[in-house]
Amino acid sequence: MSLTFADFHRSLNALAPDLELSHGHADVRIPVGKSDVRIFYEPLEGATLGGLLALPRARVTLFLEGLDANERDIFLTRFDRAFQRGGG
């Protein structure tokens, strides 16, 4: 994903406003049904396009273990909306 750590925290706040985040939290758990979704942020080297546009990069990994198909679909829709920026 193209996002900074600060962007990651802002998007998590939109996804789960009640989640308590401390500075530097790169591994979070969000309760979903009877399980948790784990989201892990790993910064990567930025990308430069055309020599002019510098973009941050990160690997964001979601662990959806213990969720049924409906819970996964609902959560991924919420995640997608929370992490969209500038038109998606």
N, C-alpha and C positions, 0 to 999 in steps of 0.2 A: 504494500500500500504506500501511497505517497502522503505521509503525514509525520509530523514531529511528535515528540513525546507530549508536549503541551496539547497538540491537537487530539492525541489519543485520549488524554484525560478529559478534555472538553466533550468529546464524543461519548465517552463512557458516562459522563454526567447526564447527557441527554438520554442515553440508553437506560440507565439505572440511577435516577436522581437520589435515591436513598443510600446508595453505596458510599461508604466512607473511604475516601482515597487519601493516602498520605503522599507527600512529595517523594517521587522515586518509585512508586508502585508500578511495576511492570508485569506483575502476575496477579490477576484478580479472579475472584469467584463471584458469580451472580446467581442467586437462588432462582430456580425455574422448576415449578411443580415440586416433586419430591427429590429433586436432584439439584446440582449446580452446573453452570456452564463456566468453564475456566477459559480465560482469555489471557494470552501471553504476548507482550510487546517486545520485539527485538530490533534495535536500530541497525540499519545497514548503511553502507557507504552511499552517499547521495549520487544523483545522476545529473549530468549536465547535457542539455539538448541544444544542438546548434551553437554551442559555445556561449550562449547568452542566458538560457533558462536553466537555473539550478533548482532541482527538486529533491526534497528529503525522501528517504525510502525507509521502510520498515517491514519486517515480517510480523504479521499479526496472526496468531494461531488460535483457533477455537477448538475446544474439546467439549463435545456435546454428548458425552457418555451418560447413559441412564435416562435419556429423554425419548419419549415415543415420537413417532413421525409427525403428529400434529404439533406437539410442543416444539420440535425442531423447526418446523415451518414457521410457526408464529415467532419464535425467537429470531430466526434468521431474517425475517421481514423487518422486525424491530431494529436489529443490528444494522441492516442495510440503510434504513432511514436515518438512524442516529449518526452513521458515519459518512453520509453524503455531504458533499460541500460543493458550492459553486455550480449547482445544477446536476450533481451526481456523478 
